[in-house]
Amino acid sequence: MLERVALGQTRFAIPGVATDARGIVLGKLGAILFPSIDGVVRWLRLYADEDSLDDLLPGMKILRVVSPLKSRACLLLLPAASSYILDRAARCARLAGGATYTGTSRHFVAYRDERSPYGYDVVDLGSPPAGSEYVLHAEEAAQAYAREAEIDVGQLIFRMSLRRVPGAEKLDTEARASLYLTAAGGLAPGLVRYLLRYRVRAEVTLLAFEKRSAFAAPGEEQTVLLRVHELPERLLGSLRGVPGLCLLRPVGDNIAVEVGYTHPIALTSASSLFARERFYFFFGAADRLDIIKGPLAFSAAEHLGELHLHSGTPRAGNASSAPRTGVGVEIRLVPTLAAPRRVVASLVGWEEAPRLKKLVYTLPPVLLHGHQVAITERGLLLVATEGVDAVPLGTLLSEIAPGLLIPVGMDLVPRVPTEVLAAAIEHELGDDKREVEVGRRLTVFPHDGLPFFVSVAKLQPLERLAVARIQVPEAATSDLAGGAPPGSPRIVNDKVGRFSLWGFHGEPAK
């Protein structure tokens, strides 16, 4: 039998209990009795949604107990650090169909409710049955239980199946900021090319499994993990449902759940169960959990993409046009509406070369100062750090990276980082803050034909090439020391008259 506890009461028949600062009877432990394990799962879901389980997990136990009449139940033991924690646990227990008790070791008394705000005490403890380990004192009678087995809390959470959430496959911009994508080893190269084609930033690594689920499909011994950033919605829809691919959404630093599913328990509230040096991937469709050895070392996916040019590799202006075969992502020029980059060069065809020569004589020297030109079989490459657009001839070229030139209004696809493109064409990038002369060569991607490169050492000032060579003969000279040459002029002093400035009107008098 139970009796109500009055405010300020200090003596109790139940051993190991006392009143806290609020006057509520409280032991060191709280005990919640459920008829089956389903009630424990419901309680975990309710409590994790309201508060963190990390504060309770170190001292939490789930026991399978049996009564003297061989009726089985589940007993959840948790540390009662304060009455506030036990109040929340008792409220969730009532919703899950459980009864809450408090105590310290063996005897537990019913926790407070609306009829007794300060808790309960027992009238008579009595003697428990032999072999019983826990005695729960309820209002009607006391029930003894013996421990049959213990259920690991972590394993219980790990073994729960994910729940499918209708409409959860559609992710907003924030949810698509970072996603995990697992792929079978044979699908990885094509998947990398697909992501690079649409300029999706991705990182890739191989998975080393610490614990592989028994439900893993055959042929998945080698699995590639990609971490994709800012995945567009249309690409998300195209990847969803592809055999061998699985999209996962991170819910913690080392936890990810398949897109479209959710774990019954808020995993972030039980983060202490997940080792920091491991990664945990929950799959909903396959209904399994894979534990990955960490830490994961990701590498940029663009380094795995094989690149080749549209018709061949870049070549020098006077080199042969033998194309190189290759496989991979095709690089090509496409129109773009983006603002043009810095215009530094112009490719003038040979049909416009005479006009360029006329412009050199027409334009002021101040406009042509600093212009350099290289003569190639593809035309005249006119280069200037600024003011090259003053020459209204040829195709203007903008600089996408030091030494990499493309026509204005165009862009290269796939839009891989310039470092990757430069490595694919064996182009050495210079320093962005320095002039273009520091580069070893200039690589040009024209509208038509193969790309080509020109050595910077071949550039010459435009004024020097514009002036044609003039043949100037050497004049003959003679020595004046030998006397006056024959037929030299004679100096005569004659009278010019009074009005000499008026001119001469006749022959002077002899």
Summary of the structure (lengths in Angstrom):
residues: 510
radius of gyration: 45.0
end to end distance: 172.3
largest distance: 175.1
contacts: 1410
relative contact order: 0.09
helix: 22%
strand: 31%
